[in-house]
Amino acid sequence: MYKEIRIEPFGIQLYESKHRPGERIEEHHHQIYQLLYTLEGTGKILLDGKEYSLEQDRVTFITPLTTHAISSDNKLTMLVLAFDRRIIDSSNKALFETLYESKFIELNPFNSSEIRQLLRTMLYEQAHQSLYQQIALRTYLSQLLLLIARGSNTNEQTDANTIRAERLKEYIDSHYFEWIQAEDLASRLGISTRYMNTIFKDTYNVTPIQYLTEVRVRLAKKMLADTDKDIASICFEVGFESISTFYRTFKNITELSPHKYRTKQQFHKLEETERS
């Protein structure tokens, strides 16, 4: 059965979908894309003949003309992000090529937290008209699709703690420039800081914060050697909050100040050039 959903004026619409206990939405399809994000409650979704459990923070991506049905076990509330082909331009075409089929996605805690925040931001933009409203909605949609594309491509693992450690490492690798504290990381994983440190150290032989420092210093070393960026700019770019902290941390790891490290690298490059 075909159901029409109007999403004027920009081709993007975000709205709430509530379902009473025991309610069932029979099989149907649309000519638009839908992203269903479960806010609370439990239920089932039948997607192309396969049944999946709807629980908080789970995402269903539905492509046009995909047959689906929804039933609720108890009070079920979802956010529905509906959009059509008008928003597919050169900036996000590649994302749609990775999301060519309908899929049910169980996100890791980090992606889930970011998606919740993006949806809140889109609700705000949708409710407050502005000169840049359409651009903003398209931009946030692209970010959302990128998170989903990355979150749905993780390899299956058998050990739950290994999965947590790997996801934590991936998060640090892509968010090293942010203000990150151990308590925040543990909270996102839903475990204690002590337990988080233990499972990460078992896998990578360092704590998450030690690994974060290593990532920042490694990137700083590369920038010092390969660019002429100011040391203060490098400090800012890799996530250190102050020059003094950056200098102290860098020297503790490399036994050289950032300035001496850069000078040494420049000297080595000059030597190599002369030899060649």
C-alpha positions as CSV (number, residue, x, y, z in Angstrom):
1,M,0.0,0.0,0.0
2,Y,1.3,3.4,-0.9
3,K,1.2,6.3,1.6
4,E,2.0,9.8,0.7
5,I,4.0,12.1,3.0
6,R,4.4,15.7,2.1
7,I,7.7,17.3,3.0
8,E,7.5,20.9,1.8
9,P,9.1,23.3,1.3
10,F,12.6,22.0,1.4
11,G,12.2,18.3,0.8
12,I,13.1,17.6,4.5
13,Q,10.7,17.1,7.4
14,L,11.3,15.9,10.9
15,Y,8.3,14.9,13.0
16,E,7.3,12.7,16.0
17,S,5.5,9.4,15.5
18,K,3.6,8.0,18.5
19,H,2.2,4.5,18.7
20,R,-0.1,3.1,21.4
21,P,0.6,-0.3,23.1
22,G,-0.4,-3.0,20.6
23,E,-0.9,-0.7,17.7
24,R,0.1,-1.9,14.3
25,I,0.8,0.1,11.1
26,E,0.2,-2.3,8.2
27,E,2.7,-2.9,5.4
28,H,3.1,0.2,3.2
29,H,5.7,2.1,1.2
30,H,6.6,5.7,0.3
31,Q,8.3,7.5,-2.6
32,I,10.7,9.2,-0.2
33,Y,13.5,8.3,2.2
34,Q,12.8,7.8,5.9
35,L,15.1,7.6,8.9
36,L,13.3,6.2,12.0
37,Y,15.0,6.9,15.4
38,T,13.5,5.2,18.4
39,L,13.2,7.6,21.4
40,E,11.4,5.4,23.9
41,G,9.5,2.2,24.1
42,T,9.8,-1.1,22.2
43,G,8.2,-2.7,19.2
44,K,8.9,-4.4,15.9
45,I,9.6,-3.3,12.4
46,L,9.1,-5.5,9.3
47,L,11.5,-4.4,6.7
48,D,11.5,-6.1,3.3
49,G,10.1,-9.3,5.0
50,K,12.6,-9.3,7.9
51,E,11.6,-8.4,11.4
52,Y,13.8,-6.3,13.7
53,S,13.3,-5.2,17.3
54,L,12.8,-1.4,17.9
55,E,14.5,-0.2,21.0
56,Q,15.8,3.2,22.2
57,D,18.6,4.7,20.1
58,R,18.1,2.2,17.2
59,V,17.9,3.5,13.7
60,T,16.0,2.2,10.6
61,F,17.0,3.7,7.2
62,I,14.2,3.2,4.6
63,T,14.7,3.8,0.9
64,P,11.9,4.8,-1.5
65,L,9.4,2.0,-2.3
66,T,10.6,-0.3,0.5
67,T,7.7,-2.2,2.1
68,H,7.7,-1.9,5.9
69,A,5.3,-2.3,8.8
70,I,5.5,-1.2,12.5
71,S,4.0,-2.7,15.6
72,S,4.4,-1.5,19.2
73,D,4.8,-3.7,22.3
74,N,4.2,-0.7,24.6
75,K,4.1,3.0,24.2
76,L,6.5,3.6,21.2
77,T,7.8,7.1,20.3
78,M,10.0,7.6,17.3
79,L,11.4,10.6,15.4
80,V,10.9,10.3,11.7
81,L,13.2,12.2,9.3
82,A,11.6,12.2,5.9
83,F,13.4,13.6,2.8
84,D,13.3,13.2,-0.9
85,R,15.7,13.3,-3.9
86,R,15.7,17.1,-4.0
87,I,18.4,17.2,-1.3
88,I,20.7,14.8,-3.1
89,D,23.3,17.1,-4.6
90,S,27.1,16.8,-5.3
91,S,27.9,17.3,-1.6
92,N,26.1,14.2,-0.4
93,K,25.7,12.0,-3.5
94,A,28.5,9.7,-2.3
95,L,26.7,9.1,1.0
96,F,23.6,8.0,-0.8
97,E,25.7,5.6,-2.8
98,T,26.7,3.8,0.4
99,L,23.1,3.9,1.7
100,Y,21.5,2.4,-1.4
101,E,19.4,-0.1,0.5
102,S,17.1,-0.1,3.5
103,K,18.8,-1.3,6.7
104,F,18.3,-1.7,10.4
105,I,21.2,-0.2,12.4
106,E,22.3,-0.8,16.0
107,L,24.6,2.2,16.6
108,N,27.5,2.3,19.0
109,P,27.1,4.7,22.0
110,F,29.2,7.4,20.5
111,N,27.4,7.6,17.2
112,S,24.1,7.4,19.0
113,S,24.9,10.3,21.2
114,E,26.0,12.4,18.2
115,I,22.8,11.5,16.2
116,R,20.6,12.5,19.1
117,Q,22.3,15.9,19.2
118,L,22.0,16.3,15.4
119,L,18.3,15.5,15.5
120,R,17.8,18.1,18.3
121,T,19.6,20.7,16.2
122,M,17.5,19.9,13.2
123,L,14.3,20.2,15.2
124,Y,15.5,23.6,16.3
125,E,16.3,24.7,12.8
126,Q,13.0,23.4,11.5
127,A,11.1,25.4,14.2
128,H,12.9,28.7,13.7
129,Q,12.8,30.2,10.2
130,S,15.9,31.9,9.0
131,L,17.7,32.9,5.9
132,Y,19.9,29.8,6.1
133,Q,17.3,27.3,7.2
134,Q,17.4,25.2,4.1
135,I,21.2,25.1,4.0
136,A,21.4,24.3,7.7
137,L,18.9,21.4,7.4
138,R,20.8,19.9,4.4
139,T,24.1,20.3,6.1
140,Y,22.9,18.5,9.3
141,L,21.3,15.8,7.2
142,S,24.6,15.1,5.5
143,Q,26.3,14.8,8.9
144,L,23.7,12.4,10.0
145,L,24.0,10.2,7.0
146,L,27.8,10.2,7.4
147,L,27.4,8.9,11.0
148,I,25.0,6.2,9.9
149,A,27.2,5.1,7.0
150,R,30.2,4.8,9.3
151,G,28.2,3.2,12.1
152,S,26.8,0.5,9.8
153,N,30.1,-0.6,8.4
154,T,31.7,-1.9,11.6
155,N,32.9,-5.5,11.6
156,E,31.2,-8.0,13.8
157,Q,33.2,-9.1,16.9
158,T,32.5,-11.8,19.5
159,D,34.0,-10.1,22.6
160,A,31.9,-7.3,24.0
161,N,34.9,-5.6,25.8
162,T,37.0,-5.7,22.6
163,I,34.1,-4.0,20.7
164,R,33.9,-1.3,23.4
165,A,37.7,-0.7,23.2
166,E,37.7,-0.6,19.4
167,R,34.8,1.8,19.3
168,L,36.4,4.0,22.0
169,K,39.7,4.1,19.9
170,E,37.7,5.0,16.8
171,Y,36.0,7.8,18.7
172,I,39.3,9.2,20.0
173,D,40.9,9.0,16.5
174,S,38.1,11.1,15.0
175,H,37.5,13.5,18.0
176,Y,41.0,14.1,19.4
177,F,40.6,17.8,18.9
178,E,37.6,18.1,21.3
179,W,37.6,18.6,25.0
180,I,37.6,15.0,26.2
181,Q,37.6,13.7,29.8
182,A,37.6,10.1,31.0
183,E,34.3,10.4,32.8
184,D,32.5,11.6,29.6
185,L,33.9,8.7,27.6
186,A,32.9,6.1,30.3
187,S,29.4,7.7,30.5
188,R,28.8,7.3,26.8
189,L,29.8,3.6,27.1
190,G,27.6,3.1,30.1
191,I,30.4,1.8,32.3
192,S,32.6,3.1,35.1
193,T,35.8,5.0,34.3
194,R,37.8,2.3,36.1
195,Y,36.3,-0.5,34.0
196,M,36.7,1.5,30.8
197,N,40.4,2.0,31.6
198,T,40.8,-1.7,32.3
199,I,39.3,-3.0,29.0
200,F,41.1,-0.4,26.9
201,K,44.4,-1.1,28.5
202,D,43.9,-4.8,28.0
203,T,43.5,-4.2,24.3
204,Y,46.0,-1.3,23.6
205,N,48.3,-1.3,26.7
206,V,47.4,2.3,27.5
207,T,44.4,4.1,29.1
208,P,42.1,6.1,26.8
209,I,43.4,9.4,28.0
210,Q,47.0,8.2,27.5
211,Y,46.1,7.1,24.0
212,L,44.4,10.5,23.3
213,T,47.7,12.3,24.4
214,E,49.7,10.0,22.1
215,V,47.4,10.8,19.1
216,R,47.7,14.5,19.7
217,V,51.4,14.5,20.1
218,R,51.9,12.2,17.0
219,L,49.8,14.7,14.9
220,A,51.7,17.6,16.3
221,K,55.0,16.0,15.4
222,K,53.9,15.5,11.8
223,M,52.7,19.2,11.6
224,L,55.9,20.5,13.1
225,A,58.0,18.5,10.6
226,D,55.8,18.9,7.4
227,T,54.3,22.4,7.8
228,D,55.3,25.9,8.7
229,K,52.3,26.4,10.9
230,D,52.8,28.4,14.1
231,I,53.3,26.3,17.2
232,A,50.3,28.0,18.8
233,S,48.2,27.0,15.9
234,I,49.3,23.4,16.0
235,C,48.6,23.3,19.8
236,F,45.1,24.6,19.1
237,E,44.4,22.3,16.1
238,V,45.3,19.0,17.9
239,G,43.2,19.8,20.9
240,F,45.5,21.1,23.7
241,E,43.8,23.8,25.8
242,S,47.0,25.8,26.5
243,I,50.5,26.3,25.1
244,S,52.1,25.4,28.5
245,T,50.3,22.1,28.7
246,F,51.2,21.4,25.1
247,Y,54.9,22.1,25.7
248,R,55.1,20.1,28.9
249,T,53.3,17.1,27.4
250,F,55.2,17.2,24.1
251,K,58.6,17.3,26.0
252,N,57.6,14.5,28.3
253,I,57.0,12.2,25.3
254,T,59.7,13.3,22.9
255,E,62.3,14.7,25.3
256,L,62.4,17.8,23.1
257,S,60.4,21.0,23.1
258,P,58.2,21.6,20.0
259,H,60.6,24.3,18.7
260,K,63.7,22.0,19.1
261,Y,61.8,19.1,17.5
262,R,61.0,21.2,14.5
263,T,64.6,22.5,14.2
264,K,65.9,18.9,14.4
265,Q,63.5,17.7,11.7
266,Q,64.4,20.6,9.4
267,F,68.1,19.8,9.8
268,H,67.5,16.1,8.9
269,K,65.6,17.1,5.8
270,L,68.4,19.5,4.8
271,E,70.9,16.7,5.2
272,E,68.9,14.3,3.1
273,T,68.5,16.9,0.4
274,E,72.3,17.5,0.3
275,R,73.0,13.8,0.1
276,S,70.6,13.3,-2.8
